[in-house]
Amino acid sequence: MTAKAPHNAFDPGRRLLVIAAILGACGFAIAARAAWMQLVSPQFYQQQGDARFVRELPIVASRGAILDRNGETLAASSPVASVWANPRVALQHAGRFPELATALGVAAEDLERRIAERADREFVYLRRHLNPDQAGAALALGIPGIHAQREFRRFYPHGEVMAHVLGFTNIDDRGQEGLELAFNHWLTGTPGAKRVIRDREGRIIASADLLRPAEPGRDLVLSIDRRVQYLAYRELKAALRLHRATSGSVVVLDIPTGEVIAMVNQPSFNPNARAIGPSAARRNRAVTDLLEPGSVIKSFTVAAAMENGADPTRAFDTSPGLFPLHRHTIRDVRDFGLVDMTTLLKKSSNIASTRLALEMPDEHFHDVLRRFGFGQSTGSGFPGEAVGVLSDPRGWGDVEKATISFGYGLSATPLQIAQAYAVLANGGRMLPPTFVRGGNAAAGAGRQVIDPQIARSVVGMLESVVAPGGTATTAAVAGYRVAGKTGTTRIAMPGGYQQRHISVFAGIVPVQQPRFAMVVAIHEPSAGQVFAGIVAAPVFQNVMDGALRLMDVPPDNVRQWFAGAPSAAPPTAGEIGSDGLVPVGVVLGPGAEALP
């Protein structure tokens, strides 16, 4: 009997069944997984696929325009193109970099190095803010990994005429100085977003969806009048050239509203240039730089004395032009004899101003100066505004009080001085300076800082300064009554006051219904003349002569208007007054000090 062969567990039939079962299970798993991915949870894998080909791109928003009070454009953003590269892709075609560099107008070595240094990134700017034609020429080369995007660049049609007021933006269109910085949030738009489809080389092949539209920034309407601004710029620049001065500032305020009509400085800069220039040229000196106001402060010494009860007609004997005060001597440039308040301002007597101040309590004098805005911010909101210096009266002695009465020992900006004179012209009511048209339109804007009658009386006295025999006859404007005050101060340097001067004139026009307050400050004239009546006052006359007509301000001296007044002659040496050409103090003996 033949024995039965043993059972083989791995016979071909069984193997086939096992393999078929395994393949069937795998097929079922694959089918089940595919069904799960397609039917139950497709979102994750769709997102993963989109992440490789779909991108969300920002849509840049244009910055709001800046306009003058009449709607003329002062700053605007124009569309430009910026060329960028994906280094990972572009480096694979490095042989074409020379022709790309030619199209972009850059050196080939610099371009290649810029891309190579960022080889591990997916984005690098090659050149920004090109005109669309130049960017299009670079893209037309068809080099993989080279792309362009739309941006905006700021343009300033009036260049350096408006530079210090407007400031400028950086390459990303963000405000850096001036009103561009102060109102950056207002001017900046809100970027939009869109979804696009890109190929494996990063090129956009289709726009998939608009997620949110870009919202442009809001326009800003300034109080500046570009015509008056240009007049002020032209006249200030001419004065600096004529008198070989180092720098200067002009501020023009609209008295009823507190609005800044013009503000210019020299030296200036071109905000359209990428190389903006030295910081000294970019500074808005009318707001950031301090000066000792000199004799222009005497108007407020008179106002404080009147509020303290002094009689405007009372005369002080200033003979013989010297006034000993402790170990110092106050002096006028000549013997003015009997001087009342009007003559004090007309002839700019330091002695009469000192005697008025010494009769007032320190706290009262200090309080009046503070109320007129000295030693504190004007509230204009301009970036970097200086507050000035007005020391605490508890530290005053008679000498300190005397020097403050004629403008030394305290400091202010040209804008602060203009604001203080606008207060006098506005019946004693102070409005904060504003660069925005209608910025003080809110009910209750401003505050009363001195009695209206006192303010009107001081303005009336200041009219004599511009009349024949005053220190500022060159500030007269035909057909208009002008009030103002000159100030010529020495510049404080290490070691004391030097033979370098600042010439300042502050004026109001027209007197009957005051419209403009203007301050001119010219630093270090070196052509021979330093008196404000000769250096600064003519700038006031030239600017206001045009501005009053441009702004349709009716004349308040009609008889002179029809008669046609001749040009005012410069004041004579006897008319200049004590504006600081010679030292204010003299040595009185061993150990005595000279005042500045």
Buried (B, 14 or more C-beta within 10 A) or exposed (E): EEEEEEEEEEEEEEEEEEEEEEEEEEEEEEEEEEEEEEEEEEEEEEEEEEEEBBBEBEBBBBBBBBBBBEEBBBBBBEEBBBBBBBBBBBBEBBEBBBEBBBBBEBEBEEBBEBBEEBEEEEEBEBBBBBEEEBBBBBBEEEBBBBBBBEBBBBBBEBBBBBBBBBBBBEEEBBBBBBBBBBBBEBBBBEEBBBBBBBEEBBBEEEEBEEEEEBEBBBBBBBBBBBBBBBBBBBBBBEBBEBBEBBBBBBBBBBBBBBBBBBBBBBBBBBBBEEEBBEEEBBBBBBBBBBBBBBBBBBBBBBBBBBBBEBEBEEBBBBBEBBBEBEBBBBBBBBEBBEBBBBBBBBBBBBBBBBBBBBEBEBEBBBBBBBBBBBBEBBBBBBBEBBBBEBEEBEEBEBBBBBBBBBBBBBBBBBBBBBBBBBBBBBBBBBBBBBBBBEBBEEEEBBEBBBBEEBBBBBBBBBBBBBBEBBBBBBBBBBBBBBBBBBBBBBBBEEEEBEEBBBBBBBBBBBBEEBBBBBBBBBBBBEEEBBBBBBBBBBBBBBBBBBBBEEBEBEBBBEEBBEEEBEEBEBBEEEBBBBBBBEBBBBEBEEEBEBBB
